[in-house]
Amino acid sequence: MTLHRYILAVAVMAATNACAANATRRDPVRQVAPTFHLVNAAFDSITSLAIAPAGSNAFTNVDLGRPLQGGFSEATFEVPAGGCRRDLRITFRNGRTTRLGPIDMCRTHGLRLGAHR
């Protein structure tokens, strides 16, 4: 191999590695945060909370320990392993159930529920 071909081969390998590294930075592997923070600023207490992959009905109950009081209370819970996009199913003290989602839990680490009239 001549010196020119060797230099050309090294330059091509370096350019290929640089392109691959740049592509990795633009599209990093996203991971779900291990915990999610929920603030209840609604009037009613939250009696149950469940989480599921976006668009599915495979909800997993979240143990809140006790109802999350209305007004202004908060809880942090562990997010089950899975994809970034999730739905939350929230049941309030008065029996009303709300489904929120899809929520990108790789980019969002908390949610504040406001008063709903």
Jmol script that loads the backbone (N, CA, C; Angstrom):
load data "model"
ATOM      1  N   MET A   1       0.854  -1.171   0.000  1.00  0.00           N
ATOM      2  CA  MET A   1       0.000   0.000   0.000  1.00  0.00           C
ATOM      3  C   MET A   1       0.897   1.230   0.000  1.00  0.00           C
ATOM      4  N   THR A   2       0.619   2.123  -0.917  1.00  0.00           N
ATOM      5  CA  THR A   2       1.431   3.331  -0.986  1.00  0.00           C
ATOM      6  C   THR A   2       1.032   4.263   0.137  1.00  0.00           C
ATOM      7  N   LEU A   3       1.866   5.225   0.393  1.00  0.00           N
ATOM      8  CA  LEU A   3       1.635   6.197   1.465  1.00  0.00           C
ATOM      9  C   LEU A   3       0.362   6.989   1.207  1.00  0.00           C
ATOM     10  N   HIS A   4       0.091   7.338  -0.048  1.00  0.00           N
ATOM     11  CA  HIS A   4      -1.110   8.112  -0.365  1.00  0.00           C
ATOM     12  C   HIS A   4      -2.384   7.303  -0.082  1.00  0.00           C
ATOM     13  N   ARG A   5      -2.355   6.029  -0.449  1.00  0.00           N
ATOM     14  CA  ARG A   5      -3.534   5.195  -0.176  1.00  0.00           C
ATOM     15  C   ARG A   5      -3.740   5.004   1.326  1.00  0.00           C
ATOM     16  N   TYR A   6      -2.651   4.860   2.075  1.00  0.00           N
ATOM     17  CA  TYR A   6      -2.735   4.712   3.517  1.00  0.00           C
ATOM     18  C   TYR A   6      -3.336   5.968   4.149  1.00  0.00           C
ATOM     19  N   ILE A   7      -2.885   7.119   3.746  1.00  0.00           N
ATOM     20  CA  ILE A   7      -3.400   8.388   4.275  1.00  0.00           C
ATOM     21  C   ILE A   7      -4.881   8.529   3.911  1.00  0.00           C
ATOM     22  N   LEU A   8      -5.267   8.171   2.690  1.00  0.00           N
ATOM     23  CA  LEU A   8      -6.659   8.232   2.261  1.00  0.00           C
ATOM     24  C   LEU A   8      -7.527   7.282   3.102  1.00  0.00           C
ATOM     25  N   ALA A   9      -7.027   6.060   3.362  1.00  0.00           N
ATOM     26  CA  ALA A   9      -7.787   5.090   4.159  1.00  0.00           C
ATOM     27  C   ALA A   9      -7.986   5.596   5.578  1.00  0.00           C
ATOM     28  N   VAL A  10      -6.963   6.179   6.185  1.00  0.00           N
ATOM     29  CA  VAL A  10      -7.064   6.724   7.539  1.00  0.00           C
ATOM     30  C   VAL A  10      -8.030   7.905   7.559  1.00  0.00           C
ATOM     31  N   ALA A  11      -8.000   8.747   6.568  1.00  0.00           N
ATOM     32  CA  ALA A  11      -8.907   9.897   6.498  1.00  0.00           C
ATOM     33  C   ALA A  11     -10.362   9.441   6.361  1.00  0.00           C
ATOM     34  N   VAL A  12     -10.604   8.415   5.552  1.00  0.00           N
ATOM     35  CA  VAL A  12     -11.970   7.892   5.397  1.00  0.00           C
ATOM     36  C   VAL A  12     -12.459   7.290   6.707  1.00  0.00           C
ATOM     37  N   MET A  13     -11.624   6.548   7.414  1.00  0.00           N
ATOM     38  CA  MET A  13     -12.021   5.965   8.694  1.00  0.00           C
ATOM     39  C   MET A  13     -12.314   7.064   9.719  1.00  0.00           C
ATOM     40  N   ALA A  14     -11.495   8.098   9.751  1.00  0.00           N
ATOM     41  CA  ALA A  14     -11.711   9.195  10.692  1.00  0.00           C
ATOM     42  C   ALA A  14     -13.017   9.920  10.386  1.00  0.00           C
ATOM     43  N   ALA A  15     -13.294  10.161   9.109  1.00  0.00           N
ATOM     44  CA  ALA A  15     -14.541  10.840   8.720  1.00  0.00           C
ATOM     45  C   ALA A  15     -15.753   9.974   9.063  1.00  0.00           C
ATOM     46  N   THR A  16     -15.646   8.675   8.853  1.00  0.00           N
ATOM     47  CA  THR A  16     -16.747   7.766   9.180  1.00  0.00           C
ATOM     48  C   THR A  16     -17.024   7.770  10.682  1.00  0.00           C
ATOM     49  N   ASN A  17     -15.974   7.710  11.493  1.00  0.00           N
ATOM     50  CA  ASN A  17     -16.142   7.751  12.945  1.00  0.00           C
ATOM     51  C   ASN A  17     -16.745   9.065  13.407  1.00  0.00           C
ATOM     52  N   ALA A  18     -16.324  10.171  12.817  1.00  0.00           N
ATOM     53  CA  ALA A  18     -16.866  11.484  13.187  1.00  0.00           C
ATOM     54  C   ALA A  18     -18.346  11.577  12.846  1.00  0.00           C
ATOM     55  N   CYS A  19     -18.736  11.055  11.685  1.00  0.00           N
ATOM     56  CA  CYS A  19     -20.159  11.069  11.303  1.00  0.00           C
ATOM     57  C   CYS A  19     -20.987  10.196  12.237  1.00  0.00           C
ATOM     58  N   ALA A  20     -20.459   9.047  12.604  1.00  0.00           N
ATOM     59  CA  ALA A  20     -21.183   8.151  13.506  1.00  0.00           C
ATOM     60  C   ALA A  20     -21.339   8.792  14.885  1.00  0.00           C
ATOM     61  N   ALA A  21     -20.298   9.447  15.379  1.00  0.00           N
ATOM     62  CA  ALA A  21     -20.376  10.108  16.689  1.00  0.00           C
ATOM     63  C   ALA A  21     -21.369  11.254  16.646  1.00  0.00           C
ATOM     64  N   ASN A  22     -21.415  12.005  15.557  1.00  0.00           N
ATOM     65  CA  ASN A  22     -22.356  13.109  15.424  1.00  0.00           C
ATOM     66  C   ASN A  22     -23.791  12.593  15.372  1.00  0.00           C
ATOM     67  N   ALA A  23     -24.020  11.489  14.677  1.00  0.00           N
ATOM     68  CA  ALA A  23     -25.363  10.917  14.603  1.00  0.00           C
ATOM     69  C   ALA A  23     -25.822  10.447  15.981  1.00  0.00           C
ATOM     70  N   THR A  24     -24.897   9.908  16.775  1.00  0.00           N
ATOM     71  CA  THR A  24     -25.240   9.456  18.122  1.00  0.00           C
ATOM     72  C   THR A  24     -25.650  10.627  19.003  1.00  0.00           C
ATOM     73  N   ARG A  25     -24.979  11.758  18.879  1.00  0.00           N
ATOM     74  CA  ARG A  25     -25.325  12.940  19.687  1.00  0.00           C
ATOM     75  C   ARG A  25     -26.689  13.493  19.319  1.00  0.00           C
ATOM     76  N   ARG A  26     -27.055  13.444  18.043  1.00  0.00           N
ATOM     77  CA  ARG A  26     -28.344  13.996  17.617  1.00  0.00           C
ATOM     78  C   ARG A  26     -29.514  13.126  18.045  1.00  0.00           C
ATOM     79  N   ASP A  27     -29.323  11.814  18.122  1.00  0.00           N
ATOM     80  CA  ASP A  27     -30.405  10.907  18.456  1.00  0.00           C
ATOM     81  C   ASP A  27     -29.977   9.992  19.605  1.00  0.00           C
ATOM     82  N   PRO A  28     -29.807  10.575  20.801  1.00  0.00           N
ATOM     83  CA  PRO A  28     -29.353   9.754  21.918  1.00  0.00           C
ATOM     84  C   PRO A  28     -30.439   8.775  22.356  1.00  0.00           C
ATOM     85  N   VAL A  29     -30.037   7.716  22.979  1.00  0.00           N
ATOM     86  CA  VAL A  29     -30.989   6.760  23.536  1.00  0.00           C
ATOM     87  C   VAL A  29     -31.649   7.441  24.725  1.00  0.00           C
ATOM     88  N   ARG A  30     -32.973   7.546  24.661  1.00  0.00           N
ATOM     89  CA  ARG A  30     -33.697   8.224  25.733  1.00  0.00           C
ATOM     90  C   ARG A  30     -34.121   7.210  26.773  1.00  0.00           C
ATOM     91  N   GLN A  31     -34.067   7.630  28.031  1.00  0.00           N
ATOM     92  CA  GLN A  31     -34.459   6.744  29.108  1.00  0.00           C
ATOM     93  C   GLN A  31     -35.506   7.428  29.968  1.00  0.00           C
ATOM     94  N   VAL A  32     -36.434   6.629  30.462  1.00  0.00           N
ATOM     95  CA  VAL A  32     -37.463   7.131  31.357  1.00  0.00           C
ATOM     96  C   VAL A  32     -36.803   7.440  32.693  1.00  0.00           C
ATOM     97  N   ALA A  33     -37.177   8.588  33.266  1.00  0.00           N
ATOM     98  CA  ALA A  33     -36.682   8.924  34.593  1.00  0.00           C
ATOM     99  C   ALA A  33     -37.194   7.877  35.579  1.00  0.00           C
ATOM    100  N   PRO A  34     -36.400   7.536  36.581  1.00  0.00           N
ATOM    101  CA  PRO A  34     -36.833   6.494  37.508  1.00  0.00           C
ATOM    102  C   PRO A  34     -38.008   6.909  38.397  1.00  0.00           C
ATOM    103  N   THR A  35     -38.209   8.218  38.560  1.00  0.00           N
ATOM    104  CA  THR A  35     -39.330   8.691  39.375  1.00  0.00           C
ATOM    105  C   THR A  35     -40.092   9.790  38.642  1.00  0.00           C
ATOM    106  N   PHE A  36     -41.344   9.994  39.063  1.00  0.00           N
ATOM    107  CA  PHE A  36     -42.205  11.017  38.483  1.00  0.00           C
ATOM    108  C   PHE A  36     -42.862  11.759  39.635  1.00  0.00           C
ATOM    109  N   HIS A  37     -42.949  13.066  39.541  1.00  0.00           N
ATOM    110  CA  HIS A  37     -43.468  13.917  40.616  1.00  0.00           C
ATOM    111  C   HIS A  37     -44.852  14.431  40.222  1.00  0.00           C
ATOM    112  N   LEU A  38     -45.853  14.169  41.055  1.00  0.00           N
ATOM    113  CA  LEU A  38     -47.226  14.590  40.799  1.00  0.00           C
ATOM    114  C   LEU A  38     -47.664  15.564  41.880  1.00  0.00           C
ATOM    115  N   VAL A  39     -48.146  16.733  41.455  1.00  0.00           N
ATOM    116  CA  VAL A  39     -48.660  17.750  42.374  1.00  0.00           C
ATOM    117  C   VAL A  39     -50.161  17.839  42.164  1.00  0.00           C
ATOM    118  N   ASN A  40     -50.920  17.733  43.255  1.00  0.00           N
ATOM    119  CA  ASN A  40     -52.369  17.823  43.181  1.00  0.00           C
ATOM    120  C   ASN A  40     -52.807  19.201  43.692  1.00  0.00           C
ATOM    121  N   ALA A  41     -53.049  20.109  42.752  1.00  0.00           N
ATOM    122  CA  ALA A  41     -53.575  21.429  43.095  1.00  0.00           C
ATOM    123  C   ALA A  41     -55.059  21.511  42.746  1.00  0.00           C
ATOM    124  N   ALA A  42     -55.671  20.361  42.463  1.00  0.00           N
ATOM    125  CA  ALA A  42     -57.107  20.292  42.175  1.00  0.00           C
ATOM    126  C   ALA A  42     -57.876  20.366  43.491  1.00  0.00           C
ATOM    127  N   PHE A  43     -59.180  20.547  43.408  1.00  0.00           N
ATOM    128  CA  PHE A  43     -60.008  20.632  44.606  1.00  0.00           C
ATOM    129  C   PHE A  43     -60.187  19.280  45.280  1.00  0.00           C
ATOM    130  N   ASP A  44     -60.319  18.205  44.485  1.00  0.00           N
ATOM    131  CA  ASP A  44     -60.591  16.873  45.030  1.00  0.00           C
ATOM    132  C   ASP A  44     -59.315  16.096  45.291  1.00  0.00           C
ATOM    133  N   SER A  45     -59.392  15.214  46.276  1.00  0.00           N
ATOM    134  CA  SER A  45     -58.268  14.331  46.583  1.00  0.00           C
ATOM    135  C   SER A  45     -58.175  13.226  45.541  1.00  0.00           C
ATOM    136  N   ILE A  46     -56.967  12.786  45.275  1.00  0.00           N
ATOM    137  CA  ILE A  46     -56.727  11.660  44.378  1.00  0.00           C
ATOM    138  C   ILE A  46     -56.700  10.400  45.228  1.00  0.00           C
ATOM    139  N   THR A  47     -57.582   9.447  44.901  1.00  0.00           N
ATOM    140  CA  THR A  47     -57.642   8.213  45.678  1.00  0.00           C
ATOM    141  C   THR A  47     -56.879   7.071  45.029  1.00  0.00           C
ATOM    142  N   SER A  48     -56.698   7.132  43.695  1.00  0.00           N
ATOM    143  CA  SER A  48     -55.883   6.105  43.046  1.00  0.00           C
ATOM    144  C   SER A  48     -55.232   6.661  41.786  1.00  0.00           C
ATOM    145  N   LEU A  49     -54.107   6.062  41.466  1.00  0.00           N
ATOM    146  CA  LEU A  49     -53.304   6.471  40.321  1.00  0.00           C
ATOM    147  C   LEU A  49     -52.785   5.209  39.659  1.00  0.00           C
ATOM    148  N   ALA A  50     -52.822   5.187  38.323  1.00  0.00           N
ATOM    149  CA  ALA A  50     -52.302   4.043  37.575  1.00  0.00           C
ATOM    150  C   ALA A  50     -51.561   4.562  36.343  1.00  0.00           C
ATOM    151  N   ILE A  51     -50.610   3.768  35.856  1.00  0.00           N
ATOM    152  CA  ILE A  51     -49.784   4.155  34.716  1.00  0.00           C
ATOM    153  C   ILE A  51     -49.773   3.016  33.701  1.00  0.00           C
ATOM    154  N   ALA A  52     -49.765   3.387  32.397  1.00  0.00           N
ATOM    155  CA  ALA A  52     -49.769   2.382  31.321  1.00  0.00           C
ATOM    156  C   ALA A  52     -48.989   2.915  30.126  1.00  0.00           C
ATOM    157  N   PRO A  53     -48.534   2.017  29.256  1.00  0.00           N
ATOM    158  CA  PRO A  53     -47.965   2.482  27.993  1.00  0.00           C
ATOM    159  C   PRO A  53     -49.031   3.281  27.236  1.00  0.00           C
ATOM    160  N   ALA A  54     -48.614   4.320  26.533  1.00  0.00           N
ATOM    161  CA  ALA A  54     -49.550   5.201  25.833  1.00  0.00           C
ATOM    162  C   ALA A  54     -50.482   4.417  24.927  1.00  0.00           C
ATOM    163  N   GLY A  55     -51.782   4.717  25.045  1.00  0.00           N
ATOM    164  CA  GLY A  55     -52.775   4.118  24.186  1.00  0.00           C
ATOM    165  C   GLY A  55     -53.230   2.727  24.583  1.00  0.00           C
ATOM    166  N   SER A  56     -52.637   2.157  25.619  1.00  0.00           N
ATOM    167  CA  SER A  56     -53.044   0.808  26.028  1.00  0.00           C
ATOM    168  C   SER A  56     -53.918   0.885  27.275  1.00  0.00           C
ATOM    169  N   ASN A  57     -54.507  -0.236  27.618  1.00  0.00           N
ATOM    170  CA  ASN A  57     -55.277  -0.324  28.854  1.00  0.00           C
ATOM    171  C   ASN A  57     -54.572  -1.202  29.880  1.00  0.00           C
ATOM    172  N   ALA A  58     -53.276  -1.406  29.699  1.00  0.00           N
ATOM    173  CA  ALA A  58     -52.489  -2.240  30.607  1.00  0.00           C
ATOM    174  C   ALA A  58     -51.992  -1.401  31.784  1.00  0.00           C
ATOM    175  N   PHE A  59     -52.921  -0.869  32.556  1.00  0.00           N
ATOM    176  CA  PHE A  59     -52.565   0.014  33.664  1.00  0.00           C
ATOM    177  C   PHE A  59     -52.004  -0.775  34.845  1.00  0.00           C
ATOM    178  N   THR A  60     -50.993  -0.199  35.457  1.00  0.00           N
ATOM    179  CA  THR A  60     -50.395  -0.724  36.677  1.00  0.00           C
ATOM    180  C   THR A  60     -50.676   0.288  37.781  1.00  0.00           C
ATOM    181  N   ASN A  61     -51.257  -0.166  38.884  1.00  0.00           N
ATOM    182  CA  ASN A  61     -51.564   0.736  39.985  1.00  0.00           C
ATOM    183  C   ASN A  61     -50.295   1.239  40.650  1.00  0.00           C
ATOM    184  N   VAL A  62     -50.330   2.507  41.025  1.00  0.00           N
ATOM    185  CA  VAL A  62     -49.228   3.143  41.746  1.00  0.00           C
ATOM    186  C   VAL A  62     -49.647   3.244  43.207  1.00  0.00           C
ATOM    187  N   ASP A  63     -48.792   2.768  44.100  1.00  0.00           N
ATOM    188  CA  ASP A  63     -49.100   2.830  45.527  1.00  0.00           C
ATOM    189  C   ASP A  63     -48.797   4.232  46.049  1.00  0.00           C
ATOM    190  N   LEU A  64     -49.840   5.002  46.311  1.00  0.00           N
ATOM    191  CA  LEU A  64     -49.676   6.354  46.861  1.00  0.00           C
ATOM    192  C   LEU A  64     -49.540   6.329  48.379  1.00  0.00           C
ATOM    193  N   GLY A  65     -49.857   5.200  48.984  1.00  0.00           N
ATOM    194  CA  GLY A  65     -49.797   5.105  50.435  1.00  0.00           C
ATOM    195  C   GLY A  65     -51.068   5.615  51.097  1.00  0.00           C
ATOM    196  N   ARG A  66     -51.470   6.793  50.734  1.00  0.00           N
ATOM    197  CA  ARG A  66     -52.692   7.418  51.242  1.00  0.00           C
ATOM    198  C   ARG A  66     -53.220   8.332  50.158  1.00  0.00           C
ATOM    199  N   PRO A  67     -54.496   8.739  50.230  1.00  0.00           N
ATOM    200  CA  PRO A  67     -55.016   9.661  49.212  1.00  0.00           C
ATOM    201  C   PRO A  67     -54.185  10.948  49.159  1.00  0.00           C
ATOM    202  N   LEU A  68     -54.026  11.447  47.954  1.00  0.00           N
ATOM    203  CA  LEU A  68     -53.280  12.690  47.735  1.00  0.00           C
ATOM    204  C   LEU A  68     -54.279  13.834  47.858  1.00  0.00           C
ATOM    205  N   GLN A  69     -54.259  14.524  48.988  1.00  0.00           N
ATOM    206  CA  GLN A  69     -55.251  15.531  49.332  1.00  0.00           C
ATOM    207  C   GLN A  69     -55.337  16.641  48.288  1.00  0.00           C
ATOM    208  N   GLY A  70     -56.560  17.123  48.069  1.00  0.00           N
ATOM    209  CA  GLY A  70     -56.776  18.237  47.162  1.00  0.00           C
ATOM    210  C   GLY A  70     -56.277  19.526  47.790  1.00  0.00           C
ATOM    211  N   GLY A  71     -56.097  20.527  46.987  1.00  0.00           N
ATOM    212  CA  GLY A  71     -55.596  21.814  47.474  1.00  0.00           C
ATOM    213  C   GLY A  71     -54.175  22.023  47.014  1.00  0.00           C
ATOM    214  N   PHE A  72     -53.263  21.345  47.637  1.00  0.00           N
ATOM    215  CA  PHE A  72     -51.873  21.427  47.202  1.00  0.00           C
ATOM    216  C   PHE A  72     -51.074  20.381  47.961  1.00  0.00           C
ATOM    217  N   SER A  73     -51.002  19.183  47.399  1.00  0.00           N
ATOM    218  CA  SER A  73     -50.181  18.117  47.975  1.00  0.00           C
ATOM    219  C   SER A  73     -49.429  17.447  46.836  1.00  0.00           C
ATOM    220  N   GLU A  74     -48.436  16.679  47.183  1.00  0.00           N
ATOM    221  CA  GLU A  74     -47.595  16.111  46.140  1.00  0.00           C
ATOM    222  C   GLU A  74     -47.098  14.734  46.527  1.00  0.00           C
ATOM    223  N   ALA A  75     -46.724  13.984  45.507  1.00  0.00           N
ATOM    224  CA  ALA A  75     -46.161  12.644  45.707  1.00  0.00           C
ATOM    225  C   ALA A  75     -45.176  12.351  44.584  1.00  0.00           C
ATOM    226  N   THR A  76     -44.173  11.582  44.906  1.00  0.00           N
ATOM    227  CA  THR A  76     -43.215  11.106  43.917  1.00  0.00           C
ATOM    228  C   THR A  76     -43.318   9.593  43.889  1.00  0.00           C
ATOM    229  N   PHE A  77     -43.424   9.028  42.693  1.00  0.00           N
ATOM    230  CA  PHE A  77     -43.566   7.580  42.579  1.00  0.00           C
ATOM    231  C   PHE A  77     -42.595   7.037  41.545  1.00  0.00           C
ATOM    232  N   GLU A  78     -42.300   5.749  41.678  1.00  0.00           N
ATOM    233  CA  GLU A  78     -41.406   5.073  40.741  1.00  0.00           C
ATOM    234  C   GLU A  78     -42.153   4.763  39.450  1.00  0.00           C
ATOM    235  N   VAL A  79     -41.475   4.978  38.344  1.00  0.00           N
ATOM    236  CA  VAL A  79     -42.049   4.692  37.030  1.00  0.00           C
ATOM    237  C   VAL A  79     -41.624   3.279  36.622  1.00  0.00           C
ATOM    238  N   PRO A  80     -42.583   2.412  36.288  1.00  0.00           N
ATOM    239  CA  PRO A  80     -42.220   1.055  35.847  1.00  0.00           C
ATOM    240  C   PRO A  80     -41.384   1.107  34.566  1.00  0.00           C
ATOM    241  N   ALA A  81     -40.572   0.106  34.360  1.00  0.00           N
ATOM    242  CA  ALA A  81     -39.751   0.036  33.147  1.00  0.00           C
ATOM    243  C   ALA A  81     -40.653   0.024  31.919  1.00  0.00           C
ATOM    244  N   GLY A  82     -40.165   0.615  30.841  1.00  0.00           N
ATOM    245  CA  GLY A  82     -40.933   0.653  29.596  1.00  0.00           C
ATOM    246  C   GLY A  82     -40.550   1.843  28.758  1.00  0.00           C
ATOM    247  N   GLY A  83     -41.361   2.121  27.760  1.00  0.00           N
ATOM    248  CA  GLY A  83     -41.089   3.203  26.826  1.00  0.00           C
ATOM    249  C   GLY A  83     -41.319   4.582  27.429  1.00  0.00           C
ATOM    250  N   CYS A  84     -41.022   5.593  26.639  1.00  0.00           N
ATOM    251  CA  CYS A  84     -41.123   6.975  27.103  1.00  0.00           C
ATOM    252  C   CYS A  84     -42.564   7.459  27.228  1.00  0.00           C
ATOM    253  N   ARG A  85     -43.404   7.104  26.278  1.00  0.00           N
ATOM    254  CA  ARG A  85     -44.768   7.652  26.244  1.00  0.00           C
ATOM    255  C   ARG A  85     -45.708   6.806  27.101  1.00  0.00           C
ATOM    256  N   ARG A  86     -46.326   7.472  28.107  1.00  0.00           N
ATOM    257  CA  ARG A  86     -47.198   6.788  29.059  1.00  0.00           C
ATOM    258  C   ARG A  86     -48.502   7.548  29.235  1.00  0.00           C
ATOM    259  N   ASP A  87     -49.512   6.839  29.697  1.00  0.00           N
ATOM    260  CA  ASP A  87     -50.789   7.426  30.091  1.00  0.00           C
ATOM    261  C   ASP A  87     -50.935   7.273  31.596  1.00  0.00           C
ATOM    262  N   LEU A  88     -51.586   8.252  32.217  1.00  0.00           N
ATOM    263  CA  LEU A  88     -51.919   8.177  33.639  1.00  0.00           C
ATOM    264  C   LEU A  88     -53.433   8.110  33.772  1.00  0.00           C
ATOM    265  N   ARG A  89     -53.901   7.263  34.671  1.00  0.00           N
ATOM    266  CA  ARG A  89     -55.326   7.203  35.000  1.00  0.00           C
ATOM    267  C   ARG A  89     -55.451   7.634  36.461  1.00  0.00           C
ATOM    268  N   ILE A  90     -56.177   8.731  36.665  1.00  0.00           N
ATOM    269  CA  ILE A  90     -56.308   9.329  37.991  1.00  0.00           C
ATOM    270  C   ILE A  90     -57.766   9.229  38.426  1.00  0.00           C
ATOM    271  N   THR A  91     -57.990   8.709  39.623  1.00  0.00           N
ATOM    272  CA  THR A  91     -59.335   8.632  40.189  1.00  0.00           C
ATOM    273  C   THR A  91     -59.403   9.558  41.392  1.00  0.00           C
ATOM    274  N   PHE A  92     -60.431  10.414  41.373  1.00  0.00           N
ATOM    275  CA  PHE A  92     -60.606  11.386  42.444  1.00  0.00           C
ATOM    276  C   PHE A  92     -61.595  10.871  43.486  1.00  0.00           C
ATOM    277  N   ARG A  93     -61.617  11.520  44.635  1.00  0.00           N
ATOM    278  CA  ARG A  93     -62.465  11.134  45.760  1.00  0.00           C
ATOM    279  C   ARG A  93     -63.939  11.061  45.380  1.00  0.00           C
ATOM    280  N   ASN A  94     -64.383  11.952  44.486  1.00  0.00           N
ATOM    281  CA  ASN A  94     -65.800  11.962  44.092  1.00  0.00           C
ATOM    282  C   ASN A  94     -66.137  10.889  43.049  1.00  0.00           C
ATOM    283  N   GLY A  95     -65.163  10.039  42.693  1.00  0.00           N
ATOM    284  CA  GLY A  95     -65.398   8.949  41.757  1.00  0.00           C
ATOM    285  C   GLY A  95     -65.042   9.269  40.314  1.00  0.00           C
ATOM    286  N   ARG A  96     -64.785  10.531  40.012  1.00  0.00           N
ATOM    287  CA  ARG A  96     -64.426  10.919  38.644  1.00  0.00           C
ATOM    288  C   ARG A  96     -63.058  10.343  38.289  1.00  0.00           C
ATOM    289  N   THR A  97     -62.951   9.803  37.088  1.00  0.00           N
ATOM    290  CA  THR A  97     -61.690   9.257  36.597  1.00  0.00           C
ATOM    291  C   THR A  97     -61.252  10.041  35.376  1.00  0.00           C
ATOM    292  N   THR A  98     -59.988  10.381  35.337  1.00  0.00           N
ATOM    293  CA  THR A  98     -59.408  11.129  34.222  1.00  0.00           C
ATOM    294  C   THR A  98     -58.217  10.358  33.675  1.00  0.00           C
ATOM    295  N   ARG A  99     -58.155  10.269  32.343  1.00  0.00           N
ATOM    296  CA  ARG A  99     -57.003   9.654  31.687  1.00  0.00           C
ATOM    297  C   ARG A  99     -56.195  10.773  31.040  1.00  0.00           C
ATOM    298  N   LEU A 100     -54.933  10.871  31.399  1.00  0.00           N
ATOM    299  CA  LEU A 100     -54.049  11.887  30.840  1.00  0.00           C
ATOM    300  C   LEU A 100     -52.964  11.213  30.022  1.00  0.00           C
ATOM    301  N   GLY A 101     -52.687  11.759  28.859  1.00  0.00           N
ATOM    302  CA  GLY A 101     -51.607  11.210  28.076  1.00  0.00           C
ATOM    303  C   GLY A 101     -51.824  11.421  26.598  1.00  0.00           C
ATOM    304  N   PRO A 102     -50.880  11.065  25.829  1.00  0.00           N
ATOM    305  CA  PRO A 102     -49.619  10.475  26.262  1.00  0.00           C
ATOM    306  C   PRO A 102     -48.676  11.530  26.849  1.00  0.00           C
ATOM    307  N   ILE A 103     -47.947  11.118  27.870  1.00  0.00           N
ATOM    308  CA  ILE A 103     -46.946  11.969  28.525  1.00  0.00           C
ATOM    309  C   ILE A 103     -45.584  11.373  28.205  1.00  0.00           C
ATOM    310  N   ASP A 104     -44.688  12.197  27.697  1.00  0.00           N
ATOM    311  CA  ASP A 104     -43.327  11.739  27.389  1.00  0.00           C
ATOM    312  C   ASP A 104     -42.520  11.791  28.684  1.00  0.00           C
ATOM    313  N   MET A 105     -42.369  10.658  29.331  1.00  0.00           N
ATOM    314  CA  MET A 105     -41.694  10.600  30.625  1.00  0.00           C
ATOM    315  C   MET A 105     -40.179  10.595  30.512  1.00  0.00           C
ATOM    316  N   CYS A 106     -39.671  10.636  29.280  1.00  0.00           N
ATOM    317  CA  CYS A 106     -38.234  10.829  29.099  1.00  0.00           C
ATOM    318  C   CYS A 106     -37.892  12.319  29.151  1.00  0.00           C
ATOM    319  N   ARG A 107     -38.864  13.153  28.808  1.00  0.00           N
ATOM    320  CA  ARG A 107     -38.642  14.606  28.800  1.00  0.00           C
ATOM    321  C   ARG A 107     -39.335  15.309  29.955  1.00  0.00           C
ATOM    322  N   THR A 108     -40.375  14.700  30.509  1.00  0.00           N
ATOM    323  CA  THR A 108     -41.156  15.318  31.572  1.00  0.00           C
ATOM    324  C   THR A 108     -41.000  14.479  32.829  1.00  0.00           C
ATOM    325  N   HIS A 109     -40.679  15.127  33.929  1.00  0.00           N
ATOM    326  CA  HIS A 109     -40.437  14.397  35.171  1.00  0.00           C
ATOM    327  C   HIS A 109     -41.455  14.748  36.241  1.00  0.00           C
ATOM    328  N   GLY A 110     -42.490  15.486  35.853  1.00  0.00           N
ATOM    329  CA  GLY A 110     -43.512  15.849  36.818  1.00  0.00           C
ATOM    330  C   GLY A 110     -44.728  16.440  36.139  1.00  0.00           C
ATOM    331  N   LEU A 111     -45.819  16.523  36.911  1.00  0.00           N
ATOM    332  CA  LEU A 111     -47.078  17.037  36.400  1.00  0.00           C
ATOM    333  C   LEU A 111     -47.811  17.734  37.534  1.00  0.00           C
ATOM    334  N   ARG A 112     -48.397  18.879  37.240  1.00  0.00           N
ATOM    335  CA  ARG A 112     -49.199  19.614  38.228  1.00  0.00           C
ATOM    336  C   ARG A 112     -50.636  19.619  37.743  1.00  0.00           C
ATOM    337  N   LEU A 113     -51.519  19.035  38.545  1.00  0.00           N
ATOM    338  CA  LEU A 113     -52.940  19.026  38.236  1.00  0.00           C
ATOM    339  C   LEU A 113     -53.566  20.267  38.844  1.00  0.00           C
ATOM    340  N   GLY A 114     -54.268  21.044  38.032  1.00  0.00           N
ATOM    341  CA  GLY A 114     -54.905  22.268  38.513  1.00  0.00           C
ATOM    342  C   GLY A 114     -56.366  22.054  38.819  1.00  0.00           C
ATOM    343  N   ALA A 115     -56.981  23.097  39.357  1.00  0.00           N
ATOM    344  CA  ALA A 115     -58.417  23.058  39.673  1.00  0.00           C
ATOM    345  C   ALA A 115     -59.207  22.958  38.384  1.00  0.00           C
ATOM    346  N   HIS A 116     -60.204  22.091  38.376  1.00  0.00           N
ATOM    347  CA  HIS A 116     -61.036  21.862  37.191  1.00  0.00           C
ATOM    348  C   HIS A 116     -62.461  22.207  37.542  1.00  0.00           C
ATOM    349  N   ARG A 117     -63.032  23.168  36.894  1.00  0.00           N
ATOM    350  CA  ARG A 117     -64.413  23.564  37.217  1.00  0.00           C
ATOM    351  C   ARG A 117     -65.350  23.202  36.123  1.00  0.00           C
TER     352      ARG A 117
END
end "model"
wireframe off; spacefill off
backbone 0.3
color backbone group
